[in-house]
Amino acid sequence: MSLIRLTINRISYSQTHNGAYALLLNEKNGERKLPVIIGGFEAQSIAVALEKEIKPPRPLTHDLFKNFSDCFEIKIKQVIIHKIVDGVFFSSLICVRDKIEEIIDSRTSDAIALAIRFNSPIFTYEDVLDKAGIIIKPGDSKKNKKGTTKQNPTIKKIDYSKLSVGQLEKAIEIAVKNEDYELAAYLRDEINRKK
């Protein structure tokens, strides 16, 4: 069975699973998307790895794993999401050390958090995309009664759109110091909208 390359599209608050997040993966050469429900810690770790400017004051668990692997010259060659059973994805890390390949079982959220840090490709199989893949047409995003996309409730109820870029940059620094990476990512997006 041939492998299908996936790329990370975005992370959003899950409207169907309380306290969880939806990680959306894109089929690289196709229209299908693979939504994976992940926990808050994993969402934070993935968001921090994606946002290169945000450096946590202490290493997160996945950063520690990367540092440990670097010390012992272990590389993650690729991540494969190889099956889905009852809505749960199963993944493997394909690791290499001294030209010897090892396959290690992993939760999908951890595998993706590590793939980002190792700059490793993420793959799946056709049968996984057939079972769990979706096609999102333009205008399909869920809207609330006011016609706006639902936001993560952990974002503080402040109208950040009224702050200057300088004020937003200061707020990002505070958010990072408080290890509130979700808020930092939200503020970064607000700065990008202003530019």
Steps between C-alpha positions, in 0.01 A plus 500: 500500500639839405540781748313831467678811626316725745566859603376686805217741422398639839396431858163619625291456811276196466135596514397136548754380760512711815855612586645345185638638175471401137825467307427523129742328263490554122563238233802656324391422145125482546191658653444275800564611854557280802361642828666357812363578846783574744534616860585848618862422596571344159330791320718743695815302420417484128414872491829591669697287252319655203560853625875538467511841673349368823763344726372359829708589806536129579501207255165331450491119508533471122794744504667285766451191283657685205798611712545145631483356147751753370746402775483136392482576126152356455299650214132465422494417130120520468169465677233266369136514610431138416148424620185626666290286734182633664605858427849454649800549270808278537840627392861392477828685518756370253829568680856463373828471688826377344305402185280266706128566471258441788124539506354641821129509581371848588186697566430703187510834684844421644624372164399824329649717776829314449479504119490879507804520728698251289378655173375152402226429247160369611330226298188288504346226287211521255273286719546741794406798280205303360370432853573832670580755229262784421474759225429853618343723240538880520240644740465173697654630823253494789365838602322608813169694502679833454670367184853486639719196546492366857815587695679303762340593833841518671584816303444785743203726436707800390452677169856454374409658166510842669859459624798627304761263357740607776243425770427161341872416492525580874193282563670211313805530726277479808306206357822307429634571850171365639532199266166589337608406148148487364450867591843581354403337170170691499684828559749417225206450260357836608835668423506335156148630430615853584803488269 
